[in-house]
Amino acid sequence: HHDHDRDAGHDAAAHPPVRPAEHLLVTGQGRGYQQMQPHLDRIMTSLVDTPQTITEIPKQLMQDQNTTNMLDALRTVPGISIAAGEGAQQGDNLSIRGFNAQNDFYRDGMLDFGSYYRDPFDLETVEVLKGPSGSLFGRGSTGGVINEVTKRAGMTPVTAGTLSFGTDGTQRLTADIG
């Protein structure tokens, strides 16, 4: 025990304490996230003039957060509660404003039914419309709907990809070539 105390004192003498800098100046320019026009053909006004709450999660935000599933993309949207698979539910299981919205997913404005786990790698943006959605979609819960907007081909060639590894043997590869 005595030798251990002596070694600890020796290490402290070899490395004197570091003094923090008195002044630190950080400069930069925030780029923010661009507000888009809703991608639903049924909404012809800007987001500000739409009489419904719409939250948009753009591709850049999903990339910045390294989003690998739909529930992670929706995690920061106010009014959404994410379930952890209770009651043997499969797929993306969530509620909007307290109403189950598991079957209220749309892909480019068309119903994307089915209980499966959605991967946002091919999405341009995710739109969350809160409130009764029957007037826009003909069906939907009282809480709202989620519209997945897929990437569209453009005039400029795109080549991008990601490769990631994680715990429990997790491996992920995405490629966007076109």
C-alpha positions, 0 to 999 in steps of 0.5 A: 500500500505504501508503494502505491502512494509513493507512485501516485505522488511521483506521477503528480510531480511529473505532470504539473497541473494545466492552467486553462487559457484566460481567453478563448475566441471562437468565430464561425458562421451558422448555416442553419437548415433551409426551410422548404415548401411542403412537398405535398401537392395538396398544400399550395401555400408556404409553411408559414401560411399553412393552417396546420402544424408541419415540422420538416426534418431535412436531409442535411439534419438527418445526415448531421445526426447520423440518423439510421432509422425513422424513429431517430429522425423523428425523435426531436419532433415536438408532440411525437412519442416513440414506443419501444415495441410494447405489446409485441408491436413490430415496425416504427411504433409511435404516437402523434399528439397521443394518437397511435400513428403506426399506420399513418406513414406516407411516401411521397403522399401515397400511403406507406402501409405495413409494420416495418422499420423504415430507413431514411437513407433515400429520403430528401426530407420527412414532413410531420403534419400534426392535427386531423389529416383526413382533409388532405389524405382521406384517412389518418389519425387525429394526431397527424401523419408522417410524409417521407419525401424521397430523393429525386434525380437531378441534372448534377451527378451525385456520388455519396456513401457511408460505411459504419460499424458499431457494437454487436456486429453492426455494419451499415453501408449506404450508397447514392450513385446517380 
